[in-house]
């Protein structure tokens, strides 16, 4: 009986490999060359292309070559001439009604090249990047000049390193040429290892694709250089973009106060992530004291008298993408890094060192070492053994003992179990959005795989305890919500957000099980003896589907 979890894990590995052999969707594994000229020949290698082309075709940034452009089409090899008039973009193989993963082909005419000779000015300048190829999590050294002595050396704005990012466009206008998009190195991935005036060391972020890399400081942007993202043990696609207009508010009424007094309000913003992007402010009723501190805006209300009231109304626009992934478990190699240490720790919110949790995890995982397999068997165990209810749970340990949890506790339980198994994992908090734009608070998780990035996990949705209007009723929810996620949600926090209070004698207010996992929401100081606060629900005032 002691070897049962180990046998189960081996069976799961065989199942994953066998089922992957049976999948007929085409998969691109490489493109040669990755940078070339329009009108030249490229070679695609992979699997499941089909033994002959028939009605199959490829697309590059939404444009398909003519029939005469195909020189060879085999099940694992395609040779084709790139259209004369086209742009850089994702290459897909469309075979037997199925679409492959996307890989980036760059038009060499549009790839920036550094200019030789001395440059003047204060803009950052990149002279070398080592290595020039890597997968998410790879440490990259950027040398040059004018980077600034630190990232936070200016009060105007923080400096940063940005990599290319891309998504699968919809069918509304497949020939539209999109402006290049970027994703910044992530703090949540321990992304900035060091920053100096002439050298920066960063970790390649999740969501980056082959393309331009640039350094940005308050003095400007560097010229871009090309970085090749490859070597991942699978694929991840961002698709089905939805744009939401989201509004929320806080109403304050002072019941008893003498001056001087101060009330601080820590109001979360929709987070920026690989699948949630271009967060932009539409309107707000008053300006914050601090615009953006770790994804939260800090508002400061000074010297309010008894009977006074103040409302803060905020509206943002945010783009959300569904995530579709596929991974080769046996290609995964996990190392101990700063990211691993950061996201396997135990805390009050995530009690990964709880003895009951550790004992349960050991009985489920056994001797398994592969982080992906461990994450999967824990997920399967949670959705099979934990009953999801609407009633608030007494706590994570109690939920494990009683085999019953709400959305909040289920996500934290899974995160705690993953961390106890040595798998880096973070909880995510936000809201689900139905077809009518109504919202409800919701919680899920993400776990990290080296050389691949974050993989989403939603035990509540996987167990069928919440609904997604756009999923097929016959969809295999348990499999879909491990490694994939829908676009009918907005996240307000990723990971546990620990904020520091503003004043040593400030009186703090927390809001457990709210739409952001932060420790401080309100802080009162001075003669503010009594007040009431009403945090309104998240409302959706607009939805644009692409």
Residue, then its C-alpha position, 0 to 999 in steps of 0.5 A: x500500500x505504501x507504493x500506491x501513490x508511486x504506482x499511480x504517478x507512473x500510471x499517470x505518466x504513461x497515460x499522459x504519454x499515451x494520450x499525447x500520442x493519440x492527439x491529432x492536433x499538429x504541433x510545431x517544434x522548430x522553425x528554421x530560420x526564425x529570422x528571415x526575409x519575406x519571400x524566402x523559404x522556411x522549414x517547419x518541423x514537428x508532428x501531426x502535420x499529415x502525410x499530405x497537404x490536401x486542404x491543410x495550410x500554414x499561416x504567418x501573422x494571419x496570412x497564408x501562402x499561396x498553393x504554389x509556395x509549398x515545396x514539401x509537406x510531410x507529417x513531421x516536415x513542411x518547407x514553404x516560401x514566406x509570402x512576399x508581403x507580410x510581417x513578423x508574427x506567429x506561425x501556425x499549422x492548420x491541419x484536418x480542422x485543427x490548429x497548432x501551437x504558435x511559433x514566432x517568425x521575424x522579418x529580418x527587415x524589421x529586426x532592430x540592429x545596434x548602430x556602431x560608433x559612439x552614442x550620446x545622450x542619457x538613453x540606456x544602451x545595450x551592447x551585449x546580451x548573454x545568453x542570446x537564447x533561453x527559456x522562462x526562468x533563464x538568468x540573462x546578463x545585459x551589459x551596456x550603459x546608462x541603465x542607472x545605479x538602481x531600478x528605483x533611482x528615479x522618483x518619476x518611474x521605475x526602470x525595467x527590462x521588457x521582452x516581446x509578448x504575443x497572442x493568437x489573434x481572433x478571426x475578426x481581421x486575421x490580416x490586421x498588422x498588430x503593433x509589437x507588444x512587450x512583457x516586463x520582467x516579473x517581481x513575482x518570479x524574482x525576476x530582477x537579480x541585480x541592477x547596475x549602471x552598466x550591467x543588469x541580471x534578470x530572469x526571463x519572464x513567463x509569457x515572453x516570446x522570441x523577438x525584441x528585448x529592450x531596457x527602459x528607464x525614465x530617460x528613455x528606451x534602449x535600441x532593441x536587440x533580438x532574443x530567442x525564446x526556445x527550449x520550453x518543454x511544451x507550449x502556452x498560447x494566449x487567445x480569445x481576448x476580452x476587454x472589460x471595463x470594471x468599476x468599484x468604489x469605497x464609501x467612507x463616513x466619519x462617525x467620531x473624529x478630532x484633528x489631526x487624523x488620517x485614513x489610508x485606504x489600500x485599493x487594489x488595481x487589476x493586476x498585470x500578468x501574461x494573461x491579463x494586460x494593458x490595464x488602463x485607468x478610465x476614471x477616478x473621483x480623487x487622486x491617490x497618494x501613491x499611484x501604484x505600489x505592488x499593484x495597489x493604489x494608496x489613498x490618503x484622507x486627511x483631517x476629516x471631521x465628524x459627520x464628513x463623508x468621502x466616496x472613491x470611485x474607480x474605473x479601469x479597462x483591462x484585457x484578459x486572455x484565455x490560456x491554453x497549454x500543453x506540456x511534455x512531463x518527461x522533458x521537465x527538469x526543476x532546479x532550486x532557485x530564488x523563485x523556488x525558495x520564494x514560492x515554497x515557503x509556509x505562512x499564516x495564509x499558506x500553511x505549507x508546513x502544517x503536519x497534517x498537510x505534509x502527511x497527506x501530501x506525502x501519502x499522495x505524491x510518494x516518491x514522485x520528483x517531477x513537479x508537473x506530475x506532483x501538481x497534477x496528482x494533488x489537483x486530482x486528489x483535491x477535486x476528487x476528495x474535497x467537496x466544494x461548498x458556498x459556506x465559509x470554511x473554518x480554515x485550511x487544516x479544518x477543510x482538509x480534515x472535514x473534506x469540505x471547502x469554499x472557493x477561497x479555502x480550496x485555492x489556499x489548500x491546493x497552494x499549501x499542498x503544492x508547496x509542501x510537495x516542493x512545487x512553487x505555487x501562488x494563490x490568485x484572487x479576483x472575480x468571475x464574470x458571467x454572460x450578463x456581466x455579474x461578478x462573484x469572488x473567486x480564487x484559483x492558483x498557479x504553479x511554476x515549472x522551470x523553462x516553461x513558466x506558470x501553469x493555472x489551476x482552478x480546483x473549484x472550476x475543475x470540480x464543476x462547482x462554478x460555471x463558465x458560460x462559454x465552455x461546452x457543457x460536455x467539456x472535460x472540466x477536470x482536465x481543462x482547468x489544469x494548465x488552462x484557464x478561461x477569460x471570464x475572470x479578472x485577477x486583483x492579486x497573484x500571490x500573498x501581498x504583504x503591505x507595510x503600515x504607514x504609521x507605527x501607531x496606525x490601526x489596521x483593518x483587514x478584509x479576509x476572503x476579499x477580491x485581493x489577498x492583501x493583509x492591509x485594506x485600511x489604516x486609521x491614525x491620529x484622532x480618527x476614533x470611529x468611522x464606517x467603510x463600505x467597499x462596493x462589489x466589483x461591477x462590469x460596465x462593458x465587455x468587448x469580445x474579440 
